[in-house]
Amino acid sequence: MQSFNSRNRRIDLLRGIAILLVLILHFSLSYQLGYSDLNRVLPGQFIQEFSGNGNYGVTIFFVISGFLITGMALQRYHSLAKIDLRHFYVYRFARIMPCLLLALFLITALSFTPLSIFKNNLNTVSRPLAIISVLTFWHNVLMEKMGYFNYCLNIYWSLSVEEVFYLVFPLLCVYFKRLRFIVILCIALIVIAPIQRSFYPHDEITMLYGYFSCFDAIAMGCCAAIFARLVTFKKRWLVNLVKYAAIVCGVSIYCYSNITSNAVVGVSGMAVCAALLLITSVYQNNPGERYKNSVARGVCWMGKNSYELYMFHIVVLAIMKEICTPEMLGGFTKILWFLLFISVSVIVSGVIATFYSQVLNNKLRRILLMGNRSTRSPDEALAESGN
């Protein structure tokens, strides 16, 4: 089996698809892609429903994050019970905080300009409280109380879910020690989540953004990593069968209906499909593999830099929305505006990743772990990145 530390292009591709779905969702929420010239090729209603299901992309991110971090922990420490808590939290801090602080600085600074889209809605919450909720990972809870109150900040609910999970997960691993207990806890979260979502069919925020509504996806990623570590498939045809079945099922779930009407089963189903694809990616990974198709290479690049794309695309989109309102665009120009949005987001995230986040990530790890003999390669740190 391939190392979890090596660059896995298949995981990058899946992560790239996930971030692309999120970008399509956010653009369409602002500009209604179903009412562009794309409806000459596909029905407008289908385009609207397809783009509206972009939250499944976040579900896929959660699974990938759980898979990579658990897999690398197993490989690095040989047992989840032996996780070095200091290392674990330093790695998470170094990866998450530089981009988060920069994004919050930009959004806060722009909120003092005449650009109203960066301001909180009137009669909701104060600017400091909103910032603190993002930094301390309970922004989703604040949204449950106040609704959607800030165009840019509200997308960071997913960080609250993910980081709360990773604040608790290593502590439970060290406390319970035995792997079977960790698996039982993960299974409990997998069972609880759809039940939690079923209680809030008319409350989108609690149903899709609550901690226990999302923990099943991360837990499935953790279980998938444990499974891939312990079980080896020697039959190539079986791996291919699982992979293509997961792709077919995942696409079917995505296109079946709106995520809000299928959240109880659909989110868990999408998480299972993503977990199966990740398991097969380990057995089929070739560290030197490069996709020949330029589109696949581009999507892989987006996957490699998905965290930066996730954090900063919303700032790009907000500025573009202030420059050009939906009413100003025709059917064809809306498509051009979408392509410009993708292009600018890619450029901005690429610059930030290369000259800021990766640099600070490495420096913070060296400073905070100074004198410790354990090190981590840049590629390994990037592989651990999530949303």
C-alpha positions in Angstrom: 0.0 0.0 0.0 1.2 3.5 -0.8 2.3 5.9 1.9 -0.3 8.4 3.2 2.5 11.0 3.1 3.1 10.8 -0.6 1.2 13.1 -3.0 -1.9 11.3 -4.2 -3.2 12.8 -7.4 -6.5 10.9 -7.2 -7.2 12.6 -3.9 -6.2 15.9 -5.3 -8.6 15.3 -8.2 -11.5 14.5 -5.8 -10.7 17.5 -3.7 -10.5 19.7 -6.8 -13.9 18.5 -7.9 -15.3 19.3 -4.4 -13.9 22.9 -4.4 -15.2 23.4 -8.0 -18.7 22.4 -6.9 -18.5 24.9 -4.0 -17.4 27.7 -6.3 -20.2 26.9 -8.7 -22.7 27.0 -5.8 -21.6 30.4 -4.5 -21.5 32.0 -7.9 -24.9 30.6 -8.8 -26.4 31.8 -5.6 -25.4 35.3 -6.6 -25.9 35.2 -10.4 -28.3 32.3 -11.1 -26.5 30.2 -13.6 -29.7 28.5 -14.6 -30.7 31.8 -16.3 -27.6 32.0 -18.4 -27.0 30.7 -21.9 -26.1 27.4 -20.4 -29.9 26.7 -20.5 -29.5 26.3 -24.2 -27.5 23.1 -23.5 -29.2 21.9 -20.3 -32.6 22.7 -18.7 -32.4 25.7 -16.5 -34.0 24.0 -13.6 -31.4 21.2 -13.7 -28.6 23.8 -13.8 -30.1 25.5 -10.7 -30.5 22.3 -8.8 -27.0 21.0 -9.8 -25.3 24.2 -8.8 -27.4 24.4 -5.6 -26.1 21.0 -4.4 -22.6 22.4 -4.1 -22.8 21.8 -0.3 -22.1 18.2 -1.1 -18.6 19.4 -2.0 -18.1 20.4 1.7 -19.2 16.9 2.7 -16.5 15.5 0.4 -14.0 17.8 2.0 -14.9 16.6 5.5 -14.4 13.0 4.4 -11.0 13.7 2.8 -9.8 15.6 5.8 -10.7 12.8 8.2 -9.1 10.3 5.9 -5.8 12.1 5.4 -5.3 13.2 9.0 -6.2 9.8 10.4 -4.1 7.9 7.8 -1.1 10.1 8.4 -1.4 9.8 12.2 -1.5 6.0 11.9 1.5 6.0 9.7 3.5 8.5 11.7 2.7 7.2 15.2 1.7 3.6 14.3 -1.2 3.9 16.6 -3.9 6.6 17.2 -3.3 6.2 21.0 0.3 7.4 20.5 -0.7 10.7 18.8 1.7 13.5 19.9 -0.8 16.1 20.9 1.6 19.0 20.7 2.6 18.1 17.1 -1.0 17.5 16.1 -2.3 20.9 17.3 0.8 22.7 15.9 0.2 21.2 12.5 -3.4 22.2 12.5 -2.7 25.7 13.8 0.1 26.3 11.2 -2.1 25.1 8.3 -5.4 26.8 9.3 -4.5 30.1 11.0 -2.4 32.0 8.5 -5.1 31.9 5.8 -7.9 32.4 8.3 -6.3 35.5 9.8 -5.5 37.0 6.4 -9.1 36.4 5.1 -10.6 37.9 8.3 -8.3 40.9 8.0 -9.3 41.5 4.4 -13.0 41.1 5.1 -12.9 43.4 8.1 -10.9 46.0 6.3 -13.3 46.0 3.4 -16.2 46.3 5.8 -15.0 49.8 6.6 -15.3 50.8 2.9 -18.5 51.8 1.1 -18.8 48.2 -0.1 -21.9 47.1 1.8 -21.5 43.4 0.9 -18.7 43.0 3.5 -20.8 44.4 6.3 -23.0 42.4 8.7 -26.7 42.7 8.1 -28.4 45.4 10.3 -29.8 44.3 13.6 -27.8 41.0 13.7 -24.5 40.8 15.4 -21.5 43.1 16.0 -18.4 42.9 13.9 -16.1 41.8 16.8 -18.5 39.0 17.8 -18.7 37.7 14.3 -14.9 37.7 14.0 -14.5 36.0 17.4 -17.0 33.3 16.5 -15.0 32.4 13.4 -11.7 32.4 15.3 -13.0 30.3 18.1 -14.9 27.8 15.9 -18.6 28.4 16.9 -19.6 30.5 13.9 -22.1 27.8 12.8 -23.8 28.1 16.2 -24.0 31.9 15.8 -25.6 31.3 12.4 -28.1 29.0 13.9 -29.2 31.9 16.1 -28.9 34.8 13.7 -29.3 33.2 10.2 -27.2 34.3 7.3 -25.8 37.7 8.4 -22.6 38.2 6.5 -22.0 37.3 2.9 -18.4 36.5 3.2 -18.0 35.3 6.8 -20.9 32.8 6.7 -19.0 30.3 4.5 -16.5 29.7 7.3 -19.1 27.7 9.2 -17.3 24.6 7.9 -14.1 25.5 9.7 -16.0 25.5 13.0 -17.2 22.0 12.3 -13.9 20.6 11.3 -11.7 22.3 13.9 -14.0 21.4 16.8 -13.8 17.7 15.7 -10.0 17.9 15.6 -9.8 19.6 19.0 -11.5 16.6 20.5 -10.5 13.7 18.3 -6.8 13.3 19.3 -7.8 13.6 23.0 -10.3 10.8 22.6 -7.7 8.7 20.8 -5.2 9.2 23.6 -7.8 8.6 26.3 -9.5 5.5 24.9 -6.2 4.1 23.4 -7.7 1.0 21.8 -8.5 1.3 18.1 -11.8 -0.5 18.4 -13.1 2.1 20.8 -12.2 4.9 18.4 -14.1 3.0 15.6 -17.1 2.6 17.9 -17.1 6.4 18.5 -16.9 7.1 14.8 -19.7 4.7 14.1 -21.8 6.5 16.8 -21.3 9.8 15.1 -22.2 8.2 11.7 -25.5 7.0 13.2 -26.2 10.2 15.1 -25.8 12.7 12.2 -28.7 11.6 9.9 -30.9 11.4 13.0 -29.9 15.0 13.9 -30.6 16.2 10.4 -34.0 14.6 10.4 -35.1 16.8 13.3 -34.6 20.0 11.4 -36.1 19.5 7.9 -37.1 23.2 7.7 -34.0 24.7 9.2 -31.3 24.6 6.6 -28.5 26.0 8.8 -29.0 23.5 11.7 -29.6 20.6 9.4 -26.5 21.1 7.2 -24.1 23.2 9.3 -24.5 21.9 12.9 -21.6 20.0 14.5 -23.4 16.7 14.8 -25.0 17.1 11.5 -21.6 17.0 9.8 -19.4 14.9 12.0 -20.5 11.7 10.2 -18.6 12.7 7.1 -15.3 13.3 9.0 -15.9 10.1 11.0 -16.4 8.2 7.7 -13.1 9.5 6.5 -11.4 8.4 9.7 -12.9 4.9 9.4 -11.9 4.7 5.7 -8.3 5.5 6.7 -8.3 2.8 9.3 -9.8 0.3 6.9 -7.3 1.1 4.2 -4.5 0.7 6.8 -5.7 -2.7 8.0 -7.1 -4.3 4.9 -5.4 -5.0 1.5 -7.2 -5.7 -1.7 -5.1 -7.8 -4.1 -7.8 -8.1 -6.8 -7.5 -5.1 -9.1 -11.0 -5.8 -10.6 -12.5 -5.5 -7.1 -10.9 -2.1 -6.5 -12.1 -0.9 -9.9 -15.6 -2.2 -9.2 -15.8 -0.4 -5.9 -14.4 2.8 -7.5 -16.9 2.9 -10.4 -19.8 1.9 -8.2 -18.9 4.8 -5.8 -18.7 7.3 -8.7 -22.1 6.2 -10.1 -23.8 6.3 -6.7 -22.2 9.7 -5.9 -23.3 11.3 -9.2 -26.8 9.8 -8.7 -27.1 11.3 -5.2 -25.9 14.6 -6.4 -28.3 14.8 -9.3 -31.3 13.1 -7.6 -32.8 16.1 -5.9 -32.0 19.3 -3.9 -29.7 18.6 -1.0 -32.1 20.2 1.5 -34.9 17.7 0.6 -32.5 14.8 0.7 -30.2 15.8 3.5 -31.0 12.9 5.9 -29.9 10.1 3.5 -28.1 12.1 0.8 -25.3 13.6 2.8 -24.5 10.3 4.5 -24.7 8.6 1.1 -22.3 11.1 -0.5 -19.9 10.7 2.4 -19.9 6.9 2.0 -19.2 7.3 -1.8 -16.3 9.7 -1.1 -14.9 7.3 1.6 -14.9 4.4 -0.9 -13.2 6.5 -3.5 -10.5 7.4 -1.0 -9.9 3.8 -0.1 -9.5 2.8 -3.7 -7.2 5.8 -4.3 -4.7 4.4 -1.8 -4.5 1.1 -3.6 -4.2 2.7 -7.1 -1.9 5.6 -6.1 1.3 6.1 -8.0 3.4 8.9 -6.5 4.9 9.8 -9.8 1.5 9.8 -11.6 0.6 12.9 -13.7 -2.7 13.3 -15.6 -2.2 13.9 -19.3 -5.4 15.7 -19.7 -5.0 19.4 -19.1 -8.4 19.8 -17.5 -7.6 17.0 -15.0 -4.3 18.6 -14.2 -6.1 21.9 -13.6 -8.6 20.3 -11.3 -5.8 18.6 -9.4 -4.1 22.0 -9.0 -7.3 23.3 -7.5 -7.5 20.3 -5.2 -3.9 20.9 -4.0 -4.7 24.5 -3.2 -8.3 24.0 -2.2 -8.0 25.5 1.2 -6.7 28.8 -0.2 -9.4 28.7 -2.9 -12.1 28.1 -0.2 -10.9 30.9 2.0 -10.5 33.6 -0.6 -12.8 32.9 -3.5 -15.7 34.5 -1.5 -13.7 37.8 -1.3 -13.2 37.8 -5.0 -16.9 37.0 -5.6 -18.0 39.7 -3.3 -15.9 42.4 -5.0 -17.2 41.1 -8.4 -20.7 41.3 -7.2 -20.2 44.9 -6.1 -18.7 45.8 -9.5 -21.4 44.0 -11.6 -24.8 43.1 -10.2 -26.8 40.1 -11.7 -29.2 42.5 -13.5 -26.3 43.9 -15.5 -25.4 40.6 -17.1 -27.0 38.8 -20.1 -27.1 35.1 -20.7 -23.7 34.9 -22.4 -21.9 37.6 -20.4 -22.9 35.7 -17.2 -20.9 32.7 -18.4 -17.9 34.9 -19.1 -18.3 36.5 -15.7 -18.3 33.0 -14.2 -15.1 32.1 -16.0 -13.5 35.3 -14.9 -14.5 34.5 -11.3 -12.8 31.1 -11.5 -9.7 32.5 -13.1 -9.2 35.3 -10.6 -9.9 33.0 -7.7 -7.3 30.6 -9.0 -4.7 33.3 -9.4 -5.3 34.9 -6.0 -5.3 31.5 -4.2 -2.2 30.4 -6.1 -0.3 33.6 -5.1 -1.4 33.3 -1.5 -0.5 29.6 -1.3 3.0 30.1 -2.8 4.1 33.3 -1.2 2.2 33.3 2.1 0.4 30.2 3.5 3.0 27.6 2.6 5.8 29.8 3.8 4.2 30.6 7.1 3.0 27.0 7.5 6.7 25.8 7.4 8.0 28.6 9.5 5.4 28.2 12.2 6.1 24.5 12.5 9.8 25.1 12.7 9.4 27.8 15.4 6.7 26.1 17.5 8.5 22.7 17.3 12.0 24.0 17.7 14.3 21.5 19.1 12.0 18.5 18.4 13.6 15.8 16.2 10.3 15.1 14.4 9.8 17.0 11.2 7.3 17.0 8.4 7.9 17.5 4.7 6.1 20.4 2.9 4.3 17.9 0.7 3.0 16.0 3.7 1.8 19.3 5.3 0.0 20.2 2.2 -1.6 16.7 2.0 -3.1 17.3 5.4 -4.8 20.5 4.4 -8.6 20.6 4.6 -11.7 23.0 5.0 
